[in-house]
Amino acid sequence: MTAAALQRYPGAVPWRMTAADYLPAAGTGTALLGTPTRTPWDESMRRAGRAVTEERLLDRLIADLRAAGAR
């Protein structure tokens, strides 16, 4: 979904999609299935072979939104 959004909105920047965001939660993520695809923002998910859903990072995402609202 992120790749499709980045293609549709060329000025968009992936949010919380780096290895530093992803890897701490990857250890308990579910195994990726099917043929791996490249990600335009970071290859960590493909290399780790684990999915990390947004819900697993919800506390961090909400904190980002709160901080942005404070500006």
TAWOWO-V772388 format. One record per residue. N is the residue number from 1. SS is DSSP state (helix for helix, strand for strand, loop for the rest). OMEGA is omega in degrees with one decimal (none if undefined). D_FIRST is the distance of its C-alpha to the first C-alpha in Angstrom with 2 decimals. Layout:
N/SS/OMEGA/D_FIRST, N/SS/OMEGA/D_FIRST
//
This chain:
1/loop/-179.3/0.00, 2/helix/179.3/3.78, 3/helix/179.0/5.46, 4/helix/178.8/5.16, 5/helix/179.2/6.22, 6/helix/177.6/8.68, 7/helix/-178.1/9.93, 8/helix/-178.2/10.61, 9/loop/-172.5/12.12, 10/loop/179.7/14.05, 11/loop/-177.4/15.80, 12/loop/178.0/12.98, 13/loop/179.0/13.41, 14/loop/-176.5/11.15, 15/loop/-179.5/12.82, 16/loop/-178.5/14.08, 17/loop/179.8/12.17, 18/loop/176.9/15.51, 19/helix/179.9/17.64, 20/helix/177.7/19.92, 21/helix/-170.5/17.38, 22/helix/-169.8/15.93, 23/helix/179.2/19.08, 24/helix/-179.4/21.32, 25/helix/-173.8/19.15, 26/helix/-175.6/18.37, 27/loop/-178.6/21.88, 28/loop/178.1/21.44, 29/loop/178.5/17.83, 30/loop/-179.3/17.51, 31/strand/175.3/17.81, 32/loop/-179.7/14.94, 33/loop/175.3/15.86, 34/loop/-178.0/15.88, 35/loop/179.1/15.75, 36/loop/175.2/14.19, 37/loop/178.9/12.04, 38/loop/174.5/12.50, 39/loop/-177.3/10.40, 40/loop/-175.1/11.68, 41/loop/-178.1/12.43, 42/loop/-177.3/14.13, 43/loop/-174.2/15.19, 44/helix/-177.5/16.29, 45/helix/-179.2/13.94, 46/helix/-178.9/14.91, 47/helix/-178.8/18.49, 48/helix/179.2/18.74, 49/loop/-179.1/17.31, 50/strand/176.9/16.20, 51/loop/172.4/13.17, 52/loop/-178.7/13.27, 53/loop/179.6/11.63, 54/helix/-178.5/11.78, 55/helix/179.8/14.93, 56/helix/180.0/16.66, 57/helix/-172.4/16.55, 58/helix/179.8/17.41, 59/helix/179.7/20.87, 60/helix/179.7/19.79, 61/helix/178.6/17.18, 62/helix/177.6/19.93, 63/helix/176.8/22.47, 64/helix/-179.8/20.55, 65/helix/177.5/20.41, 66/helix/179.4/24.08, 67/helix/179.6/25.07, 68/helix/179.4/23.46, 69/helix/-178.2/25.31, 70/loop/-177.5/28.52, 71/loop/none/28.69
//
